[in-house]
């Protein structure tokens, strides 16, 4: 049986530990006082449970630029020249993070980090 995502609602007063690969959605009325988080969908890429900190990428905020405009094409990826770049959030804005499927060990050996259910980052 294939692994599946599950949807869980967590009240602000609940003690819930976010894990790598979790997808979080901000409340429509709560943008955490930063526009990039207004109605944002976030993917948790790092989780420090001891300190209660997470690092997450915003998945649904288009920057209005393409990979070609950013001059950020990965090797052998001419087909991706017109793909959009999404604004991943206010942290590490100089970095470009790649999300992709990683169903093989070869991709992970090339430096990608497995997140969950065949999703990987980097590499």
Secondary structure in CASP SS format (residue, H / E / C, confidence):
PFRMAT SS
TARGET T0000
AUTHOR 0000-0000-0000
METHOD secondary structure of the structure
MODEL  1
X C 1.00
X C 1.00
X C 1.00
X C 1.00
X C 1.00
X C 1.00
X C 1.00
X C 1.00
X C 1.00
X C 1.00
X C 1.00
X C 1.00
X C 1.00
X C 1.00
X C 1.00
X C 1.00
X C 1.00
X C 1.00
X C 1.00
X C 1.00
X C 1.00
X C 1.00
X E 1.00
X E 1.00
X E 1.00
X C 1.00
X C 1.00
X C 1.00
X C 1.00
X C 1.00
X C 1.00
X C 1.00
X C 1.00
X C 1.00
X H 1.00
X H 1.00
X H 1.00
X C 1.00
X C 1.00
X C 1.00
X E 1.00
X E 1.00
X E 1.00
X E 1.00
X E 1.00
X E 1.00
X E 1.00
X E 1.00
X C 1.00
X C 1.00
X C 1.00
X C 1.00
X E 1.00
X E 1.00
X E 1.00
X E 1.00
X E 1.00
X E 1.00
X C 1.00
X C 1.00
X C 1.00
X E 1.00
X E 1.00
X E 1.00
X E 1.00
X E 1.00
X H 1.00
X H 1.00
X H 1.00
X H 1.00
X C 1.00
X C 1.00
X C 1.00
X C 1.00
X C 1.00
X C 1.00
X C 1.00
X H 1.00
X H 1.00
X H 1.00
X C 1.00
X C 1.00
X C 1.00
X E 1.00
X E 1.00
X E 1.00
X C 1.00
X C 1.00
X C 1.00
X C 1.00
X C 1.00
X C 1.00
X C 1.00
X C 1.00
X C 1.00
X C 1.00
X C 1.00
X C 1.00
X E 1.00
X E 1.00
X E 1.00
X C 1.00
X C 1.00
X C 1.00
X H 1.00
X H 1.00
X H 1.00
X H 1.00
X H 1.00
X C 1.00
X C 1.00
X C 1.00
X E 1.00
X E 1.00
X E 1.00
X E 1.00
X C 1.00
X C 1.00
X E 1.00
X E 1.00
X E 1.00
X C 1.00
X C 1.00
END
